[in-house]
Amino acid sequence: MSGSMFQGRKPALLTGTRILALLAGLAAAVAQPPWGFLPGLIGYGLLFRLIDRRGGAARWRSAFALGWLAGFAYFVVSLAWLAQPFQVDAEAQGWMAPFAVGLVAMLLAVFWGAAAGVYRALAGRQPQRIFLFAATLALAEWLRGHVLTGFPWDLPGETWRAGSAPSQIAALVGAYGLTWITLAISAAVFVAFEGGRGRLIGIGAVAAVVGLYVFGLARLAGAPAADPHAPWIRIVQADVRQENKYDTRLFTSIVTRYVSLTARPAARLPDIVIWPEGAIPAAMEDYLAPGTWTHDAIAGALAPSQTLILGGYRFGSSAKGAPVTFNSLAVVRKVDDELQAAGFYDKFRLVPFGEFMPFDSFVSRWGIKQFVHVGDGFTPGPRPRPLALNGLPTVQPLICYESLFPGFTREGAEMTGVRPSWIVNISNDAWFGTGSGPRQHLNIASYRAIEEGLPMVRATPTGISAIIDAYGRVAPGKRLGLGAYGVIDGPLPPALRPTLYDRLGDVPLFLMLIISLAGAAPPGLTRRGA
């Protein structure tokens, strides 16, 4: 009777449970900066509860669907800024904007769906299953940051504003470890009334939140005083919009803006001047060549022995001798009246579809091209490693979205045996417009300073540029907002001793995952029919 009653009935596209899954993802997204609505963290716990209710033989498929819906909502909100790069050349690429945001969100949501399905297939009914939920979703986020080129934008652990007390735990466990902690705390709210053990877990979650603040406040209270002998930094933010870089009539004015800001008088002469990624829209070999008016203008803006760090593209050769193009950071010094190259760093982690085109022969048939209008796109350089600066503190360069990736700085130190004294992150956030993208990028990049215990200097053409201390805090008064034209002058903040994360990397994370699986998965495996 019941079978015939429902025969032929099609399942609803969006049930109440699925709508709640979308709302869970939306709530988690608005907890992230720049919105910072921290009660939205309960969205992760709501997703946990919704998955938990799925039963029957197909429970893992239903859980996958709920996880995917929550992830889709989360990434649509978090990555809404992705529509902006398509507006730079709106006539040719504007039509792709809504499809790009939706497609990227759909693909990234698969990680959340897979985590939800695995959790539901393994979990039992004991309250400590929250740790299994945290482990599966944290592992999915780690994979999101590593599969193919990886794209770890807005990790749940980076919801806490960088530089705040809770963010400081990243110095021990990194942003991925803080993701596990954040997910476990949120899920614990929903088991706090499941008997005595559930109450203990709920109390433990409250204690964990208090612990985050106590540890963070204690760490911040121990910040060292500024070093009066620290190098003096100048960040140049010329407020050059991305679309203006493709107008050849504006080339002279762009160079003039950077040169005039570099030469602006100051109470103390900067030791290092920093321009952002892609500052001058031409090949480095051309505008830095001796005898050119651009070379003479840049050299004239620098004082003798001053160091200039700038971003741009340059030409080179592959291992097989084929011509290639690099997205590079160059270090040049003024010696007499000439500019001498002191070092280069070629960007290692390129942006898919932005700086190179995956499956180029296929997608080009649809008229899709990479955003960067430089030849056939860029070629990746070697893995990031420290760069010596001729008597100045050794620096770890990170170009643009390389600052999303935990561990690049520590890996570079391991390869060379040299720990840098600071991180420089030159970025072209002009691609992101004036919405949430630049604000999110600043917060995400600042976590690299916390993890490594190193100060970071960020230079962008349109904002947000900043001097960031080793605790992820923007130094007072050392920030230029969106659309600002000017310079930031200030001392390089001191580096800290190597952090636990700097020593161990993601080892603490994987210990947390192993303990979570060992403590929660086996009982669940015995109750698959529950």
C-alpha positions in Angstrom: 0.0 0.0 0.0 2.7 2.4 1.0 4.8 1.5 -2.0 1.9 2.2 -4.4 1.0 5.4 -2.6 4.4 7.0 -3.5 4.8 5.3 -6.8 5.7 7.8 -9.5 6.2 10.7 -7.1 9.3 12.7 -7.9 11.5 13.9 -5.0 11.3 17.7 -4.3 14.2 19.6 -5.7 14.6 21.6 -2.5 13.2 20.1 0.7 13.2 22.0 4.0 16.4 20.1 5.0 18.2 21.1 1.8 17.1 24.7 2.3 18.6 24.5 5.8 21.8 23.1 4.3 22.0 26.2 2.0 21.4 28.4 5.0 24.1 26.6 7.0 26.7 27.4 4.2 25.5 30.9 4.0 25.8 31.5 7.7 29.4 30.1 7.8 30.3 32.3 4.9 29.2 35.6 6.5 31.2 34.7 9.6 34.3 35.2 7.4 35.8 38.7 7.0 34.9 41.2 5.9 31.5 40.5 7.4 32.8 39.0 10.6 29.4 37.8 11.8 30.8 35.2 14.2 27.5 33.7 15.3 27.5 32.4 11.7 30.0 29.8 12.8 27.0 27.9 14.1 26.4 27.1 10.4 29.0 24.3 10.6 27.2 22.8 13.5 23.9 23.0 11.7 25.4 21.1 8.8 26.6 18.5 11.2 23.1 18.1 12.7 21.4 17.9 9.2 23.9 15.2 8.1 23.4 13.4 11.4 19.7 13.0 10.7 20.2 11.1 7.4 19.5 7.4 7.8 18.7 4.5 5.6 20.7 2.5 3.0 21.4 5.6 0.9 22.4 7.8 3.9 25.9 8.7 2.5 24.4 9.9 -0.8 21.9 12.1 1.0 24.7 13.4 3.3 26.8 14.2 0.2 23.9 16.2 -1.3 23.5 18.2 2.0 27.3 18.8 2.3 27.5 19.9 -1.4 24.6 22.3 -1.0 26.1 23.9 2.1 29.5 24.1 0.3 27.9 25.6 -2.8 26.3 28.4 -0.7 29.5 29.0 1.2 31.7 29.4 -1.9 29.2 31.5 -3.8 29.3 34.0 -1.1 33.0 33.7 -0.3 34.0 33.9 -4.0 31.5 36.4 -5.3 34.5 38.7 -6.0 35.5 36.2 -8.8 33.1 38.0 -11.1 35.2 41.2 -10.9 38.2 40.1 -13.0 35.8 39.4 -15.9 34.7 43.0 -15.9 38.3 44.3 -16.7 37.8 43.2 -20.3 34.0 43.1 -20.1 33.4 43.1 -23.8 35.3 39.9 -24.3 34.9 38.2 -21.0 32.1 39.8 -19.1 29.6 37.1 -20.1 31.6 34.5 -18.3 31.4 36.1 -14.8 28.2 34.5 -13.4 29.1 31.1 -14.9 32.6 31.3 -13.4 31.4 32.0 -9.9 28.8 29.3 -10.1 31.1 26.7 -11.6 33.9 27.2 -9.2 31.5 27.1 -6.3 30.0 23.8 -7.6 33.4 22.2 -8.0 34.8 23.3 -4.6 31.5 22.1 -2.9 32.4 18.6 -4.0 35.0 18.6 -1.2 32.3 19.4 1.4 30.0 16.8 -0.1 32.6 14.1 0.0 33.4 15.0 3.6 29.7 14.8 4.6 29.3 11.4 2.8 32.4 9.9 4.5 31.3 11.2 7.9 27.8 9.8 7.6 29.1 6.4 6.4 31.4 6.0 9.4 29.7 7.8 12.3 27.8 6.2 15.1 25.7 7.8 17.7 28.2 8.6 20.4 28.6 12.3 21.2 32.3 12.2 20.3 31.3 11.8 16.7 31.7 15.6 16.4 35.4 14.9 16.2 34.9 12.6 13.2 32.8 15.4 11.6 35.6 17.9 12.3 38.2 15.5 11.0 36.5 14.7 7.7 35.7 18.3 6.8 39.1 19.6 7.9 40.7 16.9 5.8 38.5 17.9 2.9 39.7 21.5 3.3 43.3 20.4 3.4 42.7 18.5 0.2 41.1 21.6 -1.3 44.3 23.4 -0.7 46.5 20.7 -2.3 44.6 18.9 -5.1 45.8 20.0 -8.5 47.1 23.6 -7.9 45.0 23.9 -4.7 42.8 26.9 -3.8 42.6 27.3 0.0 40.6 30.6 0.0 38.6 31.3 3.2 39.4 28.2 5.3 37.0 27.8 8.2 39.9 28.3 10.6 40.6 31.7 9.0 37.2 33.0 10.1 38.8 34.5 13.2 40.2 37.9 12.2 43.9 37.6 11.8 45.7 39.3 14.7 42.8 38.6 17.1 43.3 36.4 20.2 41.7 33.2 18.7 43.8 33.5 15.6 47.1 33.1 17.6 46.6 29.3 17.9 47.6 29.1 14.3 51.2 29.6 15.5 50.9 26.1 16.9 48.6 24.2 14.5 48.4 26.4 11.4 45.2 27.5 9.7 44.2 23.9 8.9 44.5 22.9 12.5 42.5 25.9 13.5 39.9 24.7 11.0 39.5 21.4 12.9 39.2 23.3 16.2 36.6 25.7 14.8 34.5 22.8 13.3 34.6 20.8 16.5 33.5 23.7 18.6 30.6 24.5 16.3 29.4 20.9 16.2 29.7 20.4 19.9 26.8 22.8 20.4 24.5 20.2 18.9 25.5 17.3 21.1 25.6 19.3 24.4 22.2 17.9 25.4 22.8 14.2 24.6 23.3 12.9 28.1 26.2 13.2 30.4 28.9 12.6 27.8 27.3 15.2 25.5 27.3 17.8 28.3 31.0 17.1 28.9 31.7 17.8 25.3 29.6 21.0 25.4 31.5 22.1 28.5 34.7 21.2 26.7 33.7 23.4 23.7 33.1 26.4 26.0 36.5 25.7 27.6 38.1 25.5 24.2 36.7 29.0 23.2 37.9 30.4 26.5 41.3 28.7 25.9 41.6 30.3 22.5 41.2 33.7 24.0 43.4 33.1 27.0 46.2 31.7 24.9 45.9 34.4 22.3 45.8 37.3 24.8 48.8 35.8 26.6 50.8 35.5 23.4 49.9 39.0 22.3 50.9 40.4 25.7 54.4 39.0 25.2 55.0 40.9 21.9 58.6 42.3 21.8 59.3 46.0 21.6 60.1 47.5 18.2 63.7 47.4 17.1 65.1 50.9 16.7 67.7 49.6 14.3 65.2 47.8 12.0 65.2 48.6 8.3 62.8 51.3 7.2 60.2 50.2 4.7 58.3 52.2 2.1 55.2 50.7 0.4 54.1 52.5 -2.7 50.4 52.2 -3.6 49.8 54.2 -6.8 46.1 53.4 -7.2 46.3 52.1 -10.8 43.1 50.3 -11.8 43.6 47.1 -13.7 41.9 48.2 -16.9 44.1 51.3 -17.1 47.2 49.1 -17.5 46.0 48.0 -20.9 45.7 51.5 -22.2 49.0 52.4 -23.7 48.2 56.1 -23.6 48.5 55.9 -19.8 51.9 54.2 -19.6 53.8 57.4 -18.9 51.4 58.5 -16.2 51.6 55.1 -14.5 55.4 55.2 -14.4 55.2 58.8 -13.1 52.8 57.9 -10.3 55.2 55.2 -9.0 58.3 57.3 -9.4 56.8 60.4 -7.7 55.6 58.4 -4.7 59.0 56.6 -4.4 60.8 60.0 -4.3 58.3 61.6 -1.8 60.3 63.2 1.0 60.3 61.5 4.4 61.7 62.1 7.9 63.8 59.0 7.5 65.1 57.6 4.2 63.6 54.2 3.5 66.1 51.3 3.2 63.6 49.3 1.0 61.0 50.6 -1.3 58.3 48.1 -2.4 56.1 48.3 -5.5 53.3 45.8 -6.1 52.9 42.9 -8.5 52.7 44.0 -12.1 53.4 47.6 -11.2 54.6 48.7 -14.6 52.7 47.2 -17.6 55.8 46.2 -19.6 58.5 43.7 -19.5 61.2 44.2 -16.9 63.9 43.9 -19.5 62.4 46.9 -21.3 61.7 49.5 -18.6 64.8 48.6 -16.5 67.2 48.7 -19.4 70.0 51.2 -19.1 69.5 54.2 -21.4 65.7 54.1 -21.4 63.8 57.0 -19.9 62.0 54.6 -17.5 65.3 53.4 -16.1 66.5 56.9 -15.6 63.2 58.0 -14.0 63.3 55.1 -11.5 66.9 55.5 -10.8 66.4 59.2 -10.2 63.7 58.5 -7.6 66.0 56.2 -5.6 68.8 57.3 -3.3 72.2 55.7 -3.5 72.2 52.1 -2.1 68.4 52.1 -1.7 66.8 48.7 -2.6 63.7 48.5 -4.7 61.5 45.4 -4.7 59.0 45.3 -7.5 56.8 42.9 -9.4 56.5 42.5 -13.2 56.9 40.0 -16.0 60.2 39.0 -17.6 61.3 36.6 -20.3 63.4 33.5 -20.0 64.0 30.0 -21.3 62.7 26.6 -20.3 64.9 23.7 -19.6 64.5 22.8 -23.3 65.5 26.3 -24.5 61.9 27.3 -25.4 61.0 31.0 -24.7 58.8 31.4 -21.6 57.4 34.3 -19.5 57.7 34.5 -15.7 55.6 36.5 -13.3 58.5 37.8 -11.2 59.7 39.8 -8.2 62.9 41.7 -8.9 65.3 43.2 -6.3 67.3 46.1 -7.7 69.7 48.5 -6.0 70.9 51.9 -7.1 74.6 51.9 -7.5 76.0 55.3 -8.7 73.4 56.3 -11.3 72.5 52.8 -12.4 70.1 50.1 -11.3 71.7 46.8 -10.6 69.7 43.6 -10.3 70.3 41.9 -7.0 67.9 38.9 -7.4 64.8 37.5 -8.9 62.0 35.3 -7.7 59.7 33.7 -10.3 56.2 32.9 -9.1 55.8 29.2 -8.4 52.0 28.8 -7.8 50.2 30.3 -10.8 46.5 31.1 -10.9 44.6 28.7 -13.2 42.7 30.6 -15.9 44.2 33.8 -14.6 47.9 33.3 -15.4 47.9 30.0 -17.4 45.1 28.1 -19.2 44.6 24.5 -18.2 43.6 22.3 -21.1 44.3 25.3 -23.4 43.7 23.5 -26.7 40.1 22.6 -25.5 38.9 25.7 -23.8 40.3 28.1 -26.4 37.7 26.7 -28.8 35.1 28.4 -26.6 36.8 31.7 -26.8 38.1 31.5 -23.2 41.5 33.0 -22.5 43.5 33.7 -19.4 43.1 37.1 -17.8 46.7 38.1 -18.1 47.3 39.4 -21.5 50.9 38.4 -21.8 51.7 36.0 -24.6 50.5 32.5 -23.9 50.5 33.0 -20.1 53.1 32.5 -17.5 55.4 29.6 -16.7 55.9 28.6 -13.0 59.3 29.1 -11.4 60.9 26.9 -8.7 59.4 26.5 -5.2 59.5 29.6 -3.0 62.8 30.1 -1.1 64.4 33.0 0.8 66.1 35.8 -1.1 69.2 37.6 0.2 69.1 41.4 0.1 72.8 42.5 0.3 73.2 43.3 4.0 69.5 43.7 4.7 67.3 41.0 6.4 66.7 37.9 4.2 63.1 37.9 2.9 60.7 35.2 1.7 58.9 36.5 -1.4 55.2 35.5 -2.1 53.5 36.8 -5.2 49.8 37.4 -5.0 47.7 34.3 -4.1 50.8 32.3 -3.0 50.0 33.9 0.4 47.0 31.6 0.6 49.1 28.6 1.1 50.3 27.6 4.6 53.8 26.2 4.6 55.6 27.8 1.7 57.9 29.9 3.9 58.8 27.0 6.2 59.4 24.7 3.1 61.7 27.3 1.6 63.7 27.5 4.9 64.0 23.7 5.0 65.3 23.6 1.4 68.0 26.3 2.0 68.7 26.0 5.7 68.0 29.8 6.0 65.1 31.1 7.9 64.0 34.5 6.5 63.5 37.5 8.7 60.3 38.7 7.0 57.8 37.9 4.2 57.0 40.3 1.4 53.8 39.7 -0.4 53.4 41.7 -3.6 49.9 41.3 -5.1 47.8 42.7 -7.8 44.5 43.0 -5.9 43.3 45.5 -8.5 41.8 42.3 -10.2 39.5 41.9 -7.1 37.7 45.3 -7.4 36.5 47.0 -4.3 34.3 44.3 -2.8 35.1 41.5 -0.4 38.1 40.1 -2.3 40.9 42.5 -1.2 39.7 42.4 2.5 39.6 38.6 2.5 43.0 38.4 0.9 44.5 40.7 3.6 43.1 38.5 6.3 44.2 35.2 4.7 47.7 36.5 4.0 48.1 37.7 7.5 47.7 34.1 8.8 51.0 33.3 7.2 52.7 35.8 9.5 51.1 34.1 12.5 52.1 30.6 11.4 55.7 31.5 10.8 56.2 34.1 13.5 57.5 36.5 10.8 56.3 40.0 9.9 54.8 40.5 6.5 54.8 43.5 4.1 52.0 43.6 1.5 52.1 45.9 -1.5 49.1 46.2 -3.8 48.3 48.7 -6.6 44.8 49.7 -5.3 44.7 48.4 -1.7 44.8 47.0 0.8 48.6 47.5 1.5 49.9 47.1 5.0 52.8 46.4 7.3 51.8 43.3 9.4 53.6 42.2 12.5 54.5 38.6 13.4 51.1 38.2 15.2 49.1 39.0 12.1 48.2 42.5 13.2 48.4 45.5 11.0 50.8 47.9 12.6 49.1 51.1 13.8 48.7 53.6 11.0 50.5 51.3 8.6 47.6 50.5 6.2 46.4 52.0 2.9 42.8 51.2 2.1 41.0 50.6 -1.2 41.4 53.3 -3.7 44.0 55.2 -1.7 47.0 56.9 -3.3 50.1 57.2 -1.2 52.9 55.5 0.7 53.3 53.6 4.0 56.6 54.4 5.8 57.6 52.4 8.9 60.0 50.1 10.5 60.1 46.4 9.8 58.4 44.7 12.8 60.6 42.1 14.6 60.6 38.4 13.9 59.8 35.9 16.6 61.5 32.7 17.4 60.3 29.8 15.2 56.8 28.7 16.1 55.6 25.2 16.6 54.0 25.3 13.2 57.3 26.6 11.7 59.0 23.5 13.2 56.4 20.8 12.5 54.1 22.1 9.7 50.9 20.1 9.4 52.1 17.3 11.7 49.8 18.5 14.6 46.8 18.6 12.2 47.4 15.0 11.1 47.7 13.9 14.7 44.4 15.6 15.4 42.8 13.8 12.4 44.2 10.4 13.5 43.0 10.8 17.0 39.6 11.9 15.8 39.2 8.9 13.5 40.5 6.4 16.0 38.2 7.7 18.7 35.0 8.0 16.7 35.1 5.9 13.6 35.3 2.3 15.0 32.1 2.5 17.0 30.4 4.0 14.0 31.5 1.1 11.8 29.7 -1.3 14.0 26.5 0.5 13.7 26.2 1.0 10.0 22.7 -0.3 10.0 21.6 2.1 12.7 
